[in-house]
Amino acid sequence: VWGYSKENLFQETYPDLEAIWPDGLGEVGYDGLDGMYIFSDTLESALNQTGEPLEYYRTYNPAWHTPWTFFSNWSDIDSTRLNDCSDSRLSSVTEIGKYLSITGDIDGVVETEDGYIAKCWYDKWWFSPACRDKPETCIPVMSGGTGWAAAEFMQRSWHHSMPIA
């Protein structure tokens, strides 16, 4: 599932642990990409009510649009089913340090003795600059594992003024 580059990285990172290297099982039969995905009923609802295409990143800018009205509020999600920030990539000083160096978003991070980590609210949610002052407008973005692509989502939200949590 990871692809050959991830298998090679794993083998390079853990050369002495050959017994636990993942076995490449081949291709899955189609090409795919990581990214943000939105349920089709949410897309259709927004398009039918406002004519705005939520698959287009510019429709998330809160200076001109109110995309959060088409999504559940982050506070309605059962947080007991979510990882704590400290158990996710939001606490990776490497990933978050890179986010900070690219964006300069000092209000979205916390300095630790090891470096910067994401500033989390309720130890579950990071709020983008576009909704930090109005958390009720933050759209929940869910990721798998330990927060796959969290830093990338953070950077996109900063750059495109997307109100995400």
PyMOL commands that set and color helices and strands:
alter all, ss='L'
color gray80, all
select helices_A, chain A and resi 4-13+18-20+40-50+57-60+67-70+74-76+79-81+85-87+89-91+93-103+106-108+135-137+150-160
alter helices_A, ss='H'
color red, helices_A
select strands_A, chain A and resi 109-111+116-118
alter strands_A, ss='S'
color yellow, strands_A
deselect
rebuild
show_as cartoon
